[in-house]
Amino acid sequence: MDIEETIYKYALTNAVEHGNKCQTGSVIGMVMSKHPEMRKDPKTVSQLAGKLSAKVNGLSPEEQQSELEKYGGLEEHKRTQEKPKGLPELENAEKGKVTLRFAPNPSGPLHIGHARAALLNMLYQKKYNGKLILRIEDTDPKRVEPDAYTAIPEDVEWLGIKPDEVYIQSDRLEIYYEYARKAIEIGAAYMCTCDAGEFKKLKDNCQPCPCRSHTIEENMELWDKFEDMEEGEAVLRVKTDIKHKNPAIRDWVAMRIVDQEHPRLGNKYRIYPMMNFSVTVDDHLMGMTHVLRGKDHLANSEKQSYLYKHFGWKIPEFIHYGRLKMDDVLLSTSKAREGIANGKYTGWDDPRLGTIRAIARRGIKKEALYELIEEIGTKQADATISWKKIYGLNRKIIEENTNRYFFIPNPVKVDVKDLPEDKQSMSVTRELHYNKPEKGLRNLNFNGSAYIPKDDYEKALDKKPLRLMDLINIDVTSNDVTYDSESLEEAQSKHASIIQWVPVEDSIKAKVVMPDNTIVDGFIEKDSSDVKVDDIVQLERFGFARVDEVENDEITFYYTHN
């Protein structure tokens, strides 16, 4: 069904459903809602809707019904019932008494996988009017990258997250030492000098190592000598159930020696806590009521529960959600860093990466991520998201406020011959936004020459005419481009493709950086000269794009989506 038949069926449907009187505006809304691709040419849709609505209103009720049946009956356009929105309630949560935390490791900037943890915590903070803490967990010097200390807060800010408190764990080592001593003093932890391989054999056989029976005094003596030992010579272990069904939980390591310079601390310290120890201490001292984490942390939650019980602390509610996978995007921070170092990627905002700064540079709005993460929620099932899903959510947000412009990718210059005298100098006026007249108009002045897309030019060669939107119809041959006719009806009768164009004399150079980091060069209409960096625009028949750079003679865009 072509565009005219599609609109005609919607007009008939609207008339039959509303007392045999068709409303043009309703028809346009139905068409745009069910056929997003038609939004690329709203003026044509509007013109056809007006003409066909008038035609339908001229028919009798019986004729309307008869015509509609020829096209298969009423067009389905009712919206499906929406699923209930909002996050599920947290267990044991009271308004104003919920404390949560987002606790990334500083291995690099945040990516969309981190966004799930960050935004879930923020959304629940808002839901319960609670407190949100940002805690950078950097107690493994081997996994810390200095640039992350700046990048993470920047990404958190872009996401619209405003933490109530911010901590960096490397500032808190003396606190962890204090609680390590307390754990020894209450018999909850012991210094282990066993060879790692030997300890594993014993542990796997549910047998305690000899160090487990040390007295508190013996453990304190070893703790006091800890800093002078060699890396791997000893560790501090937390006592658990040595016969636990999961060997990983049996007497886990709380403290160890790491001989590597720390980006913030240098070589001031050698004893560093393992994640499970520092996290437990911090979550207690910071008053955490609910801990949202991936289900890969199930064993860690159980490990930490032992330390909570040793100290007599209240255990927070642990909520474990499934893994978040994303099609066709690199989420590995280490691989991204390697690619940046060897020149494969241009930086952390390379459009091929899944970093927050990469998707921001492309023009994806944080509100689209909010909706995505809220929809996925906290369910334990793994979730796979696609760019298509993100694009759909983002399109709803940006579409209603983006100016439209003609951009000509890979342009071909055409000089139209045989123009009638009254067509040799023409002016076309189009809306900046088909649904927002208050945004104003844009003007294109035609003097016989225009840039058109190379793809459209080649497809039309020696075949059917092209219609330059709102202007004229042209014939394209291998020798010449000639005037064919003027009316839209004539173009439709010849099944002409309706394409965008830019006057040669009134054009601005433009380029678009695509998601695969290739560049499409072209020209854009002169009225786009008012755009500013970070504006989102719709390049008609090409796609949405974010303005990245504006120079005197060229505008650079980053492609968002179609």
Buried (B, 14 or more C-beta within 10 A) or exposed (E): EEBBEBBBBBBBBBBBBEEBEBBBEBBBBBBBEBBEEBBBBBBBBBBBBBBBBEBBBEBEEEEBBEBBEEBEEBBEBEEEEEEEEEBEEBEEBEEEEBBBBBBBBBBBBBBBBBBBBBBBBBBBBEBBEBBBBBBBBBBBBEBBBEEBBEBBBEBBEBBEBEBEEEBBBBEBBEBBBEBBBBBBEEEBBBBBBBEEEEBBEBBEEEEBBEBBEBEEEBBBEBBEEBEEBEEEEBBBBBBBEBEBEEEEBBBBBBBBBBEBEBBBBEEEBBBBBBBBBBBBBBBBEBEBBBBBBBBEBBBBBBBBBBBBEBBEBEBBBBBBBBBBEBEEBBBBBEEBBEBBEEEEBBEBBBBBBBBBBBBBBBBBBBBBBBBBBBBBBBEEEEBEBEBEBBBBBBBEBBBEEBBBBBBBBEBBEBEBEEBEEEBEEBEBEBBBBBBEEEBEEBEBEBBBEBBBBBEBBEBBEEBBBBBBBBBBBBBBEEEEBBBBBBEBEBBBEBEBBBBBBBBBEBBBBBBBBBBEEEEBEBBBBBBBEEBEEEBBBBBBBBBBBBBBEBEEEBBBBBBBBB
